Amino acid sequence: MRSQHRGSRRSSGRIFETLLKWRRDVRRFKTEPLPAGMLERLLGLADLAPSVGNSQPWRIVIVDGPEKRARVISSFEAEKRSGRAAV
């Protein structure tokens, strides 16, 4: 039984290593909306990510339409021009 557990741990380690090596920044995005409930599930999983002192310093903004997207882009560009944005 003990050797099965050790083998399982090795297998998990290899899977984790593969995931880390595979991870890439994404520059192209799909335009189709996510299936219902998927965004909430993904955000719930993101809440499990560790942070120093469980501070969870992130803020998440859901941009779910072209008008909101245009406002976010405009805001980002204005901050970038002002020199205050941490880009």
C-alpha positions as CSV (number, residue, x, y, z in Angstrom):
1,M,0.0,0.0,0.0
2,R,2.8,2.4,0.9
3,S,4.5,1.9,-2.5
4,Q,1.3,2.7,-4.3
5,H,1.1,6.0,-2.5
6,R,4.7,6.8,-3.3
7,G,4.1,6.0,-7.0
8,S,1.0,8.2,-7.0
9,R,2.9,11.1,-5.6
10,R,5.6,10.7,-8.3
11,S,2.9,10.7,-10.9
12,S,1.3,13.8,-9.5
13,G,4.7,15.5,-9.4
14,R,5.2,14.7,-13.1
15,I,1.8,16.0,-13.9
16,F,2.5,19.2,-12.0
17,E,5.8,19.6,-13.7
18,T,4.2,19.2,-17.1
19,L,1.6,21.8,-16.3
20,L,4.3,24.3,-15.2
21,K,6.3,23.8,-18.3
22,W,3.3,24.0,-20.5
23,R,1.9,27.2,-19.1
24,R,2.1,30.2,-21.4
25,D,0.8,33.7,-21.7
26,V,-2.2,33.9,-23.9
27,R,-2.4,36.7,-26.5
28,R,-5.3,35.4,-28.6
29,F,-8.7,35.0,-27.0
30,K,-11.9,33.3,-28.1
31,T,-14.9,35.5,-28.6
32,E,-17.5,32.9,-27.6
33,P,-18.9,33.4,-24.1
34,L,-18.1,30.7,-21.4
35,P,-20.7,28.1,-20.6
36,A,-23.1,29.1,-17.8
37,G,-21.5,28.8,-14.4
38,M,-18.0,28.2,-15.6
39,L,-16.7,31.7,-14.7
40,E,-18.0,31.3,-11.2
41,R,-16.3,27.9,-10.9
42,L,-13.0,29.2,-12.1
43,L,-13.1,32.2,-9.8
44,G,-14.0,29.9,-6.9
45,L,-10.8,27.9,-7.7
46,A,-8.8,31.1,-8.0
47,D,-9.9,32.0,-4.4
48,L,-7.9,28.9,-3.3
49,A,-4.6,30.4,-4.5
50,P,-2.3,31.2,-1.7
51,S,-1.4,34.8,-0.7
52,V,0.8,36.2,2.0
53,G,-1.1,36.2,5.3
54,N,-4.2,35.2,3.4
55,S,-4.4,38.8,2.3
56,Q,-5.9,38.0,-1.1
57,P,-4.9,41.4,-2.6
58,W,-6.5,40.8,-6.0
59,R,-9.6,42.4,-7.4
60,I,-11.6,40.8,-10.2
61,V,-13.8,42.8,-12.6
62,I,-16.1,40.9,-14.8
63,V,-16.4,42.6,-18.2
64,D,-19.5,41.0,-19.8
65,G,-20.4,43.3,-22.7
66,P,-18.9,45.6,-25.4
67,E,-19.8,48.8,-23.5
68,K,-18.0,47.7,-20.3
69,R,-15.1,46.5,-22.4
70,A,-14.8,49.9,-24.1
71,R,-14.9,51.6,-20.7
72,V,-12.1,49.3,-19.3
73,I,-9.9,49.9,-22.4
74,S,-10.5,53.7,-22.2
75,S,-9.6,53.7,-18.5
76,F,-6.5,51.6,-19.0
77,E,-5.3,53.8,-21.9
78,A,-5.9,57.0,-19.8
79,E,-3.9,55.6,-16.9
80,K,-1.1,54.5,-19.2
81,R,-0.9,58.0,-20.7
82,S,-0.8,59.6,-17.3
83,G,2.2,57.6,-16.3
84,R,0.6,56.3,-13.1
85,A,-0.2,52.8,-14.5
86,A,2.0,49.9,-13.4
87,V,2.3,48.4,-16.9
